């Protein structure tokens, strides 16, 4: 099982914990971690294992190159200055997609993109036979992402829920279909990484007159590409992410697994009271129970709604 993660040094301890979980549930794990050049040797020191490969971001596309291409499109927009501080967020999405596509066509193997701030707590079936399983969540939904996708694909699936599940699995056929769809929007004349930057920012600039911070999602792009390729409906999956104020304890993890949650994501880089320093303290019980009740209630209600819509 091949897994790709794009990460800063701040996620090292989370990645270590997540690696233990993957090795508990799966055999023959191989992890590819893409990190900044300045953190390369720290990652090499922390992950000195045969089944882990550390790759510098610069090997895929340098940030300066990414930024230059992105700004050739953005310079025409009124939010040019406003979006500059957000370019690093878009950059890591380009790294994920580019690495995955390069890997699939060089190795002829499947791969899973997995967020570096996310820890698996329950086994997930990523593939069935030769197909990737398309997962969806009822906890997320951002119209801006779908507006960008519609610009790229020229249409959206007839029915869908969000693909923001903290991961995405890709087969060789998934990658081939995605490339064919993207080429209809922007002809590939260069390496994958530079081409993906052109696709994303051409679509953002065509689709959005106003800046909303997040205007594109790699997981929504991949998920909807699969759905548009005559694939089956999305399978529901849930994780705990929004509202956490500390690290989940072992007992809390058992409770989450009982309620069928599959992963935990720590938004520890956000500069708010809940997120700041959250990796240095345990999750408070009062907040945990409140989140569990609210999220589980919504999960049941929206899950039933999703099931009914699929059957109509």
C-alpha positions in Angstrom: 0.0 0.0 0.0 1.5 3.3 -1.2 0.7 6.4 0.8 1.7 10.0 -0.1 1.7 12.9 2.4 2.8 16.5 2.0 3.9 18.0 5.3 5.7 20.6 7.2 7.9 19.7 10.2 5.2 20.5 12.6 3.3 17.4 11.6 6.1 14.9 12.3 4.7 13.5 15.6 1.3 13.1 14.0 2.8 11.3 11.0 4.6 9.0 13.4 1.4 8.1 15.3 -0.5 7.6 12.0 2.2 5.3 10.7 1.8 3.0 13.7 -1.9 2.9 13.0 -1.5 2.0 9.3 1.1 -0.7 10.2 -1.5 -2.1 12.7 -4.2 -2.4 10.1 -2.4 -3.1 6.8 0.6 -5.1 5.5 3.4 -3.8 3.2 3.0 -0.1 3.8 5.3 2.3 2.0 5.1 6.0 2.8 6.2 8.9 0.6 6.6 12.2 2.5 7.0 15.4 0.5 8.5 18.2 2.6 10.2 21.6 2.3 13.8 21.5 1.3 14.7 23.2 4.6 13.1 20.4 6.6 14.5 17.5 4.4 17.2 16.3 6.8 15.0 16.6 9.8 12.5 14.3 8.2 15.3 12.0 7.1 16.5 11.8 10.7 13.0 11.3 12.2 11.9 8.7 9.6 15.0 6.5 9.1 13.0 3.4 8.0 13.2 1.3 4.8 9.5 1.8 4.1 9.6 5.6 4.1 10.9 7.8 1.4 11.4 11.6 1.9 11.1 13.8 -1.1 11.9 17.5 -1.3 9.1 19.8 -2.6 11.7 21.3 -5.0 12.0 17.9 -6.8 8.3 18.3 -7.8 8.0 22.0 -8.3 9.8 24.9 -6.5 7.5 27.4 -4.8 8.9 30.3 -6.8 8.0 28.5 -10.0 4.6 27.6 -8.7 4.0 31.2 -7.6 5.2 32.7 -10.9 2.8 30.5 -12.9 -0.1 31.1 -10.5 0.4 34.9 -10.7 0.3 35.0 -14.5 -3.4 34.2 -14.0 -4.0 36.0 -10.7 -2.6 39.3 -11.8 -5.8 40.0 -13.7 -8.0 39.6 -10.6 -8.9 42.2 -8.0 -8.0 39.8 -5.3 -4.4 39.4 -6.5 -2.8 40.9 -3.4 -5.3 39.3 -1.0 -4.6 35.7 -2.2 -0.8 35.9 -2.0 -0.7 34.9 1.7 -2.9 31.8 0.8 -0.7 30.5 -2.1 1.2 28.1 0.2 -2.1 26.3 0.8 -2.7 25.9 -2.9 0.9 24.9 -3.4 0.6 21.8 -1.1 -2.5 20.7 -3.2 -0.4 20.9 -6.4 2.3 18.9 -4.8 -0.2 16.1 -3.8 -1.8 15.8 -7.2 1.5 16.1 -9.1 3.3 13.5 -7.0 0.4 11.1 -7.2 0.2 11.3 -11.0 3.9 11.0 -11.5 4.0 8.0 -9.1 1.2 6.1 -10.8 2.6 6.4 -14.3 6.2 5.7 -13.3 5.4 2.8 -10.9 2.1 1.6 -12.5 0.8 1.2 -8.9 -2.1 2.6 -6.9 -1.6 5.3 -4.3 -3.4 7.0 -1.4 -3.1 10.7 -0.7 -3.5 11.2 3.1 -3.4 14.5 4.9 -0.4 14.8 7.2 -2.5 16.2 10.1 -4.8 13.2 10.2 -4.6 9.9 12.2 -6.3 6.7 11.2 -8.3 5.1 14.0 -10.2 2.4 12.2 -9.4 0.3 9.1 -10.6 1.8 5.8 -11.0 -0.2 2.7 -9.5 2.0 0.1 -9.8 -0.3 -2.9 -12.1 -3.1 -4.1 -10.6 -5.3 -6.7 -9.2 -2.9 -9.3 -11.3 0.1 -8.3 -10.8 2.8 -5.7 -13.8 3.2 -3.3 -15.3 6.7 -3.6 -15.9 8.1 -0.1 -18.0 11.1 0.8 -18.8 13.1 3.9 -21.9 15.1 4.9 -19.9 17.2 7.3 -18.4 19.5 4.6 -19.8 21.4 1.6 -18.2 24.4 0.0 -19.9 25.7 -3.1 -16.7 27.5 -4.3 -14.9 24.2 -4.8 -17.8 23.0 -7.0 -17.9 26.2 -9.0 -14.2 25.7 -9.8 -14.8 22.1 -10.7 -17.7 23.0 -13.0 -15.4 25.3 -14.9 -12.8 22.5 -15.3 -15.1 19.6 -16.1 -17.8 21.7 -17.8 -20.4 19.9 -15.7 -20.9 18.4 -12.2 -22.2 14.9 -11.2 -26.0 14.7 -11.1 -25.8 14.0 -7.3 -22.9 14.2 -4.9 -21.8 15.0 -1.4 -18.4 16.4 -0.4 -15.2 14.4 -1.0 -13.3 16.2 1.8 -12.5 13.1 3.7 -8.8 13.9 4.5 -7.7 11.3 1.9 -8.2 10.1 -1.6 -7.3 6.8 -3.2 -6.2 6.7 -6.9 -5.8 3.8 -9.3 -4.1 3.8 -12.7 -7.5 4.2 -14.3 -8.5 7.0 -12.0 -5.4 8.9 -12.9 -5.9 8.3 -16.6 -9.5 9.5 -16.5 -8.5 12.6 -14.5 -5.7 13.5 -17.0 -8.1 13.1 -19.9 -10.7 15.3 -18.3 -8.1 18.0 -17.4 -6.7 18.0 -20.9 -10.0 19.0 -22.3 -9.7 22.2 -20.2 -6.0 22.9 -20.5 -3.7 21.1 -22.9 -0.7 19.5 -21.2 2.5 21.0 -22.7 4.8 20.6 -19.8 5.5 18.5 -16.7 2.6 17.4 -14.5 3.3 19.9 -11.7 3.4 23.0 -13.9 0.4 21.8 -15.9 -1.6 21.3 -12.7 -0.8 24.8 -11.5 -2.1 26.2 -14.9 -5.3 24.1 -14.6 -6.1 25.2 -11.1 -5.5 28.9 -11.4 -7.0 29.2 -14.9 -10.2 27.7 -13.4 -10.1 29.8 -10.3 -9.8 33.0 -12.3 -12.5 32.0 -14.7 -14.9 30.9 -12.1 -14.5 33.4 -9.3 -14.7 37.2 -9.3 -14.6 37.4 -5.5 -12.0 36.0 -3.1 -13.3 33.5 -0.5 -10.0 32.1 0.7 -10.5 28.6 -0.4 -11.4 28.3 -4.0 -10.1 24.9 -5.0 -9.8 21.4 -3.4 -7.7 18.6 -4.6 -10.0 16.0 -3.0 -13.1 17.5 -4.6 -11.3 17.5 -8.0 -10.3 13.8 -7.7 -13.6 12.7 -6.2 -15.8 14.4 -8.8 -13.5 13.2 -11.6 -14.3 9.6 -10.4 -18.0 10.3 -10.2 -18.0 11.8 -13.7 -16.2 8.7 -15.1 -19.4 6.6 -14.8 -18.5 5.4 -11.3 -20.7 4.3 -8.5 -22.1 6.6 -5.7 -20.0 7.8 -2.7 -19.8 5.7 0.4 -20.2 7.6 3.7 -17.3 8.0 6.0 -16.8 10.2 9.1 -13.9 11.7 11.0 -13.5 14.0 13.9 -11.9 17.3 13.0 -13.8 20.6 13.6 -13.9 21.9 17.2 -11.2 19.7 18.8 -9.2 21.5 21.5 -6.6 18.8 22.3 -5.3 15.4 21.5 -7.8 12.5 21.7 -7.2 10.1 24.6 -7.2 6.3 24.2 -10.6 6.1 25.8 -12.0 8.9 23.6 -10.6 7.0 20.6 -12.4 3.8 21.6 -15.7 5.8 21.9 -15.1 7.4 18.4 -14.5 3.9 16.9 -17.7 2.6 18.5 -19.6 5.5 16.8 -18.0 4.5 13.5 -15.5 7.4 13.1 -12.5 6.4 11.0 -10.0 9.2 11.6 -9.0 12.2 13.7 -7.6 15.4 12.1 -5.8 18.0 14.2 -6.0 21.5 12.9 -3.1 22.6 15.2 -1.8 25.3 12.9 -4.9 27.4 13.0 -4.4 30.6 15.1 -7.5 30.3 17.3 -8.0 29.4 21.0 -9.0 25.8 20.3 -6.3 24.9 17.9 -3.3 26.8 19.3 -1.1 24.4 21.3 -3.7 21.6 21.0 -1.0 18.9 20.5 0.4 19.7 24.0 -2.8 18.9 25.9 -5.5 16.3 26.0 -8.9 16.8 24.5 -11.3 18.1 27.2 -14.1 15.8 28.0 -16.9 18.3 28.1 -16.1 19.6 24.6 -15.5 16.0 23.3 -19.0 14.9 24.4 -20.6 18.0 23.0 -18.9 17.5 19.6 -19.7 13.8 19.6 -23.4 14.3 20.3 -23.8 17.2 17.8 -21.7 15.6 15.0 -23.3 12.1 15.5 -26.8 13.5 15.4 -26.0 15.4 12.2 -24.3 12.4 10.8 -27.3 10.2 11.3 -29.8 12.7 9.9 -27.7 13.7 6.9 -26.7 10.1 6.3 -30.4 9.0 6.0 -31.0 12.0 3.7 -28.1 10.8 1.5 -29.3 7.2 1.5 -32.8 8.3 0.4 -31.5 10.5 -2.4 -29.4 7.7 -3.7 -32.5 5.5 -3.9 -34.7 8.0 -5.7 
